[in-house]
Amino acid sequence: MGLELYLDLLSQPCRAVYIFAKKNDIPFELRTVELLKGQHHSDAFAQVNPLRKVPALKDGDFTLAESVAILLYLSRKYKAPDHWYPQDLQARARVDEYLAWQHTALRSSCTRAMWQKVAPETLASTLAELDWCLQLLEDKFLKDEDFLAGPHISMADLVAITELMHPVSAGCQVFESRPKLAAWRQRVEAAVGKDLFQEAHEVVMKAKDLPPADTAMKEKLKPLIQVLLH
Ligand SMILES: N[C@@H](CCC(=O)N[C@@H](CS)C(=O)NCC(=O)O)C(=O)O
C-alpha cells in the first residue's frame, strides 16, 4: 500500500497537509476520518494514530501524526520545490520560527475562538488575543515581504492561511479589517491555485451555515471545551 493520508477537511492542519500534497502532485489515498461522526475514536484509526487526531499519515508500515511533522516528511520524501522549506539556513529558520510560534499563538487563539462560539463566556478576551496574534503575523512575520517567511510561498503560509480560513475567522472579519493580510491571502491563493484553494476550503466554508449547537450538544462538548480553553 502506498501513501495514505487520514484527513477531515474541516480541520485546519488537515487542509494544510491536503493542499501541500495536491499542489506538489504527491500521490496518496485519501482516507476520510469524519470528526463529527467520531470516526477518530475508532480502534482502526487508533492503529494509525494512537493520539486519535487528524491529520495522520501511513506510508507502508510507517505511521506519523502531527501536521508539521507530516508536512516535513512529505517535503523531504517527495523533494518538494525548495521554497516550501528552503535549504538556505536562515530562510529555513524563518519557516521554522513561524511553525514553532503558531502552535501556542495563532493556532491556539483561533481554536479557542471557535469553541467559544459554542461556550461564549470568555469570547472577548480570546478575540483580543487573536487580534494581537494577527498584528504579530503582520508585523513580525509578513513585514513588507510577499509571504510569511520571505519572497516565496512556504509551509508557514499554508499553515497560517488554513488557520484563518474558517467561519469564525471569517466572522471576525480578519481580512476585511486588515488589507495587508487580505493582499497576502490573495497571493497565497494565487500561488496554491484558485481551484485547489477553494476545493480544500469548501467543506469548512459550508460549516458556517450549520445551525448553532443546541444544549445537548453543548453538554457533550463541555469536556473538550474545558481542555481547549485551558
Ligand atoms: N498538533 C496537531 C493537532 C491535531 C488536532 O488537534 N486535530 C484535531 C482536528 S483540528 C483533532 O483531530 N481533534 C479530535 C480530538 O481532539 O478529539 C497537528 O498539528 O496535527
The ligand as a MOL file (V3000), in Angstrom:
LIG
                    3D

  0  0  0     0  0            999 V3000
M  V30 BEGIN CTAB
M  V30 COUNTS 20 19 0 0 0
M  V30 BEGIN ATOM
M  V30 1 N -0.9520 19.4840 16.6970 0
M  V30 2 C -1.7930 18.6260 15.8910 0
M  V30 3 C -3.2410 18.9600 16.1560 0
M  V30 4 C -4.1530 17.8780 15.6360 0
M  V30 5 C -5.5790 18.1550 16.0750 0
M  V30 6 O -5.8180 18.7490 17.1440 0
M  V30 7 N -6.5170 17.6810 15.2750 0
M  V30 8 C -7.9130 17.8750 15.6100 0
M  V30 9 C -8.6670 18.3850 14.4080 0
M  V30 10 S -8.0990 20.0230 14.0070 0
M  V30 11 C -8.4980 16.5340 16.0330 0
M  V30 12 O -8.2260 15.5290 15.4370 0
M  V30 13 N -9.3140 16.5760 17.0880 0
M  V30 14 C -10.0000 15.4250 17.5680 0
M  V30 15 C -9.9740 15.3310 19.0700 0
M  V30 16 O -9.1780 16.0650 19.6910 0
M  V30 17 O -10.7230 14.5280 19.6080 0
M  V30 18 C -1.4380 18.7980 14.4050 0
M  V30 19 O -0.9820 19.8870 14.0310 0
M  V30 20 O -1.6090 17.8520 13.6420 0
M  V30 END ATOM
M  V30 BEGIN BOND
M  V30 1 1 1 2
M  V30 2 1 2 3
M  V30 3 1 2 18
M  V30 4 1 3 4
M  V30 5 1 4 5
M  V30 6 2 5 6
M  V30 7 1 5 7
M  V30 8 1 7 8
M  V30 9 1 8 9
M  V30 10 1 8 11
M  V30 11 1 9 10
M  V30 12 2 11 12
M  V30 13 1 11 13
M  V30 14 1 13 14
M  V30 15 1 14 15
M  V30 16 2 15 16
M  V30 17 1 15 17
M  V30 18 2 18 19
M  V30 19 1 18 20
M  V30 END BOND
M  V30 END CTAB
M  END
